[in-house]
Amino acid sequence: MTATHILLLIGAYFILLLLISYFTGKNDSNADFFKAGKQSPWYLVAFGMVGASLSGVTFISVPGWVADSQFSYMQVVFGYLLGYMVTAYVLLPIYYKQNVTSIYEYLDGRFGFISYKVGAISFFVSRVLGASFRLFLVAIVLQQFVFDAWSVPFELTVALSILLIWMYTFKGGIKTIVWTDTLQTLFMLISVGLSIYFILEQLGWSLSEFLASNELKQYNRIMFLDDFLDKKHLVKSFLGGMFVTICMTGLDQDMMQKNLTCKTLKDAQKNMVSFSVVMVVVTFVFMLLGALLFIYAEKLQIGIPLMDGKPKSDLLFPEIALNSGLGITVAITFMLGLIAAAYSSADSALTSLTTSFCVDFLEIEKKPNKNRKKIRKVTHVGMSLLLILVVIIFKHILDTNVIDGLLKVASYTYGPLLGLFAFGIFTNHKIKDKYVWIVAILSVTISYILGKLPPENLGGYVFGYELLPLNGLLTFIGLFLIRKKIV
């Protein structure tokens, strides 16, 4: 598949998204942009959230991670399942009861202005970095397989990618995204299914033969229980996964904004529960795909593609799909799946960042009605430029697998949110609000130092994703120390 063919495919795909945007963005109101008029069908939101949660990171990076970590990521995913239940039955009732636009408004009522801003800033930093990770991944694939052929610089590739997202979200916002996410999830799942089918056909295997093969046994270990000091240990991965989900879904404006478009709390909970079960199944299929890719690469002696002279396992899937002779069907479905997976998370991130900045920082609802739409649109452009800048920076500093990097960043940036919401929900204490920012900075700093300590200084212990609950616990303890005395 040539670079020209890929570009034509991307163009056709975005024309389809622009058509959806045209019909869903006719109203162009802030109410539709932020909440979709609270009229979204729960099953539509649930299906679309699969693509938004998996994103281009899962689509490419999870399969590329299998060689190093086998199926250990499933331990994290099992923790996700419990985290989704906490989100559905602890957090969603609070948000619906208070009828919030930004979920961080809860902190304002519970603790005060500074806590509210600390929560909003924690989300903002987390989502900018998370969205940039996802956009970086799709940008390097487009660069490697399309734009390098025309000597287009990486910076321009990134700018074009985000410009396309801006074009179909600037009017309809979350109302458009609920519908585009559904389409994007469908493309992504079809792509994975067809990729597995055609690779198996090329290897002369049926699905049952693949599942029973000795080759798969090299990769399919899920449970790691032998060494608690290892970052892949079941307990550490499960707890880390649970808290990652509570934070990256339940305490994240991006994911919760979609849930808050459902008509009722009951609908939102049905959405969350059904979505969580589908997520576990779909992620396992991605792990199988990852093993299959490495088996196929070994049999055909396909090397890991290089980026800046270094092997980049994230690029193995696109290399096989586009350049290994699997046929035009696999190439087309891969590109559609990649674009769908990457942009289904990036577009909602751009919208949620716009929402959070307008509501939490600019206090748009206090502005004159005639200015509100203009403020939203200018903010939307500003968030787009910010994402372009951060993605370009990642090109020069990122040296890890993207899914691993994303979860590491979450361990630091979501900790204060976890501590604040936990303290607010599970205690009745008031706090000295003016000191909250100090608590947040200290908890992140201590967590970062612990995460960077050499294992030999900790008796061989390697921190994994349990840094996130530890970070939240440090914030919780700090809030307890600055609680107001009952007189």
N, C-alpha and C positions, 0 to 999 in steps of 0.2 A: 504494500500500500504506500503510495508516494505521498510526499508532504503536501502536494496540491490536493490530492484526494481527501486527506485528513482535514485540510482547511475548508474544503467545500462541505464536508460532513458537519464540521463545527458551525459553519454558516447556516446550513439548513436547520440544525438543532436550535440555534438561537432565534431564528425566524419563528419557529414554533413557540418558543418561550415568550417572544414579544407579542404573538397573537393572544396567548393566554393573558399576558399583562394588559393588553388593550381592553379585553372584556372585563377583567376583574378590577381594573384601575380607573374605570369611567368616573366613579364618584370622586376620586382624588381627595378624600377628606382625611383629616388626622384620625378620626374615629376608626375608619377602615384601615388606615396605615398601621395604627398601633394595636387594634383589637379585632379587626375584621367584623365589626358590628356584633361580636359575640354570637355569630350564626354558623360557625363551622361544624359540619357533621363529625362526630367523634371518630368514626371509622376512617374517615379521610385523613384526619390529623394523625391517627395512629400509624397508618400506612406510610404517610409522608415522613414521619419522624424516624422511621427505620433508615431511610436514606440520609437524613440530616445527621443522625447519630453515628452512622457508620462512616460516611464521608469518604473522600479520596484517600484519607489516611488508612482506613481499613481496607479499602479496595486494592491498594497497592502495597502499603507498608506491612500489614499483617501477614499476607502471604510471603513477603520478603523476609520476615522475621523468623519464620519456621526453622530455618537451618540452624540458627543460633539458640533458639529457646524451645524448640519442638512445639507441642501444643500447650505449653504451660500458660499461655494467655487465657485459656479456657477457665483456669482457676480464678482469674480476675473477673471473667464474664459471669461466673456463678455468683460472685460477690455483687456484680451489677444487679442481678435479679432481686436480691434482698433490698438493695438500695432503691430500686424502682418501687417496691412495696412501701417503703418508708415515705418516699416522695408522694405516692398516691394517697396514703391514709393519714399522714401527719402534716405534710406541708400544703398540699392542695386545698384542704379544708380551710386553712388559715388565709390563703390568698383569695379564695372565693368569698369568704365571710367579710373580708375587708375591701373587696372589689377594687383591687389595686391595678394600676397600669404598669408600673414598675414594681417588682416584688420587694425592692429594697425600701419602699415606703413603709413596710412593716417595721423596720428598725427605727424609723423616725418616731412612730407612735409608741414603740416599746421603750426606747432608751433616750432618743434625742437626736439633734441635728448632726453632731459629729459622727455618731455611730452610723447614721444613715449614709453620710458621705463616705465613710470608711468602707462600708459594704458596697456602695456603688463603685468606688474606685477599685476595690478588689475585683469586682466583676469586670470592670472596664479593661483593666490590665490583662486579666485572665483571658478574656474573649478576644482582645486584639492579638495576643500571642497565639491563642488556639486557632483563630481564623487564619492567621498568617502561616502557621504550620501547614494547614490544609491547602491553602493557596500556593504555598511554596512547592508542595508536592506536585500539583497539577502543572505548575509553571515549568518545573524542571523536565517533566515528561514532554510537554509541548515544545520546549526548547530543544531537547535531545532529538526528537523524532520529526519535528516540523520546521522550526524557525532557524535552527543551525544550518539547514540546507540553503537558506536564503541570506545567511549572515546577518540575521536580525538580532540585535543585542538582547540579553536577558531582561534588562530593565524595560524595554518596550513590550516584550512578551507579557510581563506582569501588568503593565499599565493597560494593555488591550484586554486582558482577562477581566480585570476589575471594571473597566469601562462597560463591558458587555453585561456584567451583573448589575451595575448601576442603571443601565438602560431599561431593564425589565422590572426593577424594583422601585424606581423613584416615585411612581404614582401610587400603586396599589399596596406596597409594603407587605405586611404580614398576610393580608387577604390574598394577594397574588401568590405568595410563597406557599401557603397551604395547598394550593392547586399545583404549582410547579413542582413542589416536593413529591407529590404523589406520582407525577409523570416521571420524575427523575429516579425515584425508588424502583419503579417498574423497569426502566431501562437498565438499571444497575443489576437487578436480580436476573433479568434475562441474559445479560452479558456474562455473569458468573456461571449460570447454568449451561449456556452454550459453550463457554470456554472449557469447562470440565468435560462436556460431551465430546467435543472435537479432539481434545488432547487424548482422552481415553481411546477414541477411535484410532488415532494415529499410533498409539502404543499397542493396539490390538487387544485391549482389555474391556471387559464389561465393568460396571460399577462394583458388582459383588467381588469380582476378581481383584480389582484395585484395593478394596477394603480388606481383603484377606491376604494381600501380597506381603512378602518379606520386605520389599522396598519401603512400604508405608510404615512398617514397624520401626524403621530408623528415625522416624519423625513424630510418631503419634503418641508419645508419652504425655499424659495430661497431669497426673498427680505427682508432686515432688514433696516427699515427706521425710527423706533420709537426713537432711541437713538443715536444721532450723536457722543456721547462720547464713544460708544461701538466700539471696533476694527472691528466688523463685519458689520458696517454701509455700505450701498450701495455705497455711494460716495467714501469713503476711500478704499473700496475693489476694486471698478472699476478702480480708478486712480492707485492704487497700482498694479493691474493686468496689466494695460496698460504699465506702466513703467517697470515692471518685464519682460514683453515680449520684449520690445524694448531693454532692457539690456541683458537678458538671451538668446535672439535669435539674434537680430539685431546687438548687440555690442559684441557678443560672437563668438570667433574663431571656436569653436566646431560646432555650428549650421550653421554659415556662410560658413565654409569650404565645406560643402555639397552643398550649393547653388552655390558656385563659381565653382563647377564642371560642371554646366549646360553650354550648348554651347553658349547661348546668354542671354542678360539681360531680354529679353521678356520671354524666357523659365523659367528663375529663378523667375520672378514675377508671372507667371502662377502657378508655383510650390508653391509659398508662399501663394497665395490667396486660391487655392484649399485645401491646407493643413490646413489653418486656419479654414475653415468651417467644415472640417471633425473633427478637434480637439474639437470643441465645442460640436458636436453631441456625439463623443466618450466619452468625459468627463462626459456628462450627463448620459450616460449608466453606467459608473462607479459609479456615485452617486446612481443610482437605485440599482445597485448590492450591494452597502454598506448598504442601508436600508434593502434590502432583507436578507442580512447576519445577521443583528441584529434581525430582525423579526424571522428568522429561529432559531437563537441561543436562543431566549427567549422561543419559543414554545417547543424546545427540551431540554431546561435548560442546554445549553452549556455555560460554564463560559469563560470569557476572559482569554486566556493563560497567564501564568506567565513567566517572564524572570528575573532572579536574585531576585525572590521573589516578583516582582511587576507586576501588570496587564499590558499587552502590547497589545493595540488594533490593532496594526499593524499585529499581529499574528492570528487574528480571521479568516481571509479568509483562510490561509493555514490549520488552525485547522479544519475548517468545510470541506474543500475540501478533506483533507487526512484522517481525523479520525472520521467523523460523519456518515459513512455508506451510502454516496451518490453513491458509486460504483466506479469501476476502471476507467471508462471513464472520470469522473470528476477529479479524482486524476491525471490521465495522462495529461489531457489537462491543468489542473492547473499548474503542474510542468513545462510543455512546455511553458505556457504563462508567468510564473514567470521568468524562465531562459531567455526567449526571451526578455521580457520587461526590465529586469535588465541589460543584456549584450548588448542590442541594444544602450543603452546610455553610458555604461561603455567603450565599445570598441571605440566608436567615441571620447569619452573624452580622452582616452589614446593616440589616434592618434593626436588629436588637441593639446594636451599638448606637444607631441613630435614635432609637426610642429612649434608651437609658440616658444618653447625653442630653436629649431634649427635656426629659422629665426630671432626671436626678440632678443635673448640673445647671441647665438653663431655666428650669422651672417654667416650662412653656405654658402650663395651664394658668399661670398668673399673668401672662402677657395678654395684650389686647387681641381680641379675636382676629382682627384684620391682619395681624402680623404672624400668626401662628404657623400658617402653611409655609410662608417664606422662610421662617426660622427652621422648620423641619427640612426643607429642601436644601438650604445652605449647609445644614449639619450633615445631611446625607452625602453631599459632595466632599465635605471635610473628612468624614470617616473613610471615604473611598481613597483619598489621597494618603491618609495615615496608613492604611493597609498596604498600599503600594510601597511606601517607604520601608515598612517593617519587613515585608517579604524580600525586598532587595538586600536588606541587611542580613537576613538569614542565609542568603546565598554565600556570604563571606564568612559566617561564623559557625554554621551548623555542621557538626561532624558525627552525628549519631543517627540511628534509624528513627524515622519521623514519629512513629507511634510511641516509641520509648521516650523520645524527647518531649512529646506532648504530655504524657502522663507525669513525667518528672516536673515539668513546669506547673502542672495542676497541683502537685504536692505542695508547692510553695505558695502559689497565688490564691488558692481557694481556702487555705487554712483559716484566715481571719473570718471569712464568711461562715464557715462551719462552726467556729467557736461562738460567734455572735448569735446566730440563729439557735444553736443548741442552748445557750445560756438564756435566751429570751423565751424559748418554749418550755424548758424543763425546770426553770427556777422562777420565783416571784420577785427576785431582787431588782431594785433599781441600782444604777451605777453612776459614778461620776463621769459623765459623758465626755468632758473635755480631755480626759486622759486616754480615751479609747485608741486614738491613733498611735500613742506610744506603745500600748499593749500589742497592737497589730504589727508594728515594725519589729518589736523585740521577738515576737513569736516566729515571724518569717526569718529573721536573722539567725536565731538559735537553730531553727530547723535546717537552714541552709548550711550552717557550720557543721551540724551533725551529719548531714548528707554528704559532705565533702571530706569527712575524717577518713583517713586510711583504715581499712579493715583491721590491720594489725594493732591499731590503737584501741580497738573495740573487741579484742579477743577473737578476731576473725569474723565478727558480725558485719554483714553487708545490708545497709538500709535499702529497702525497695519502696513500694508505693504506700507502705504503712507510715511513711513520713507525713502524709496528708492528715490522718487522724491524730498523729502526734502533734502536728502543727495546730490543729483545731483544739486539742486538749490544752496546749500551752496558752492559747488565746482564752479558753474557758477559765483556766486558773488565774490568768491575769485579770479577767473581768471580775472574778470573785474577790480578788485583792483590792479592787477599786470600787467595790459595792458600797452603797450608802448604808450607814448604820441606821437601824430602826430605833427611833427615839421614843 
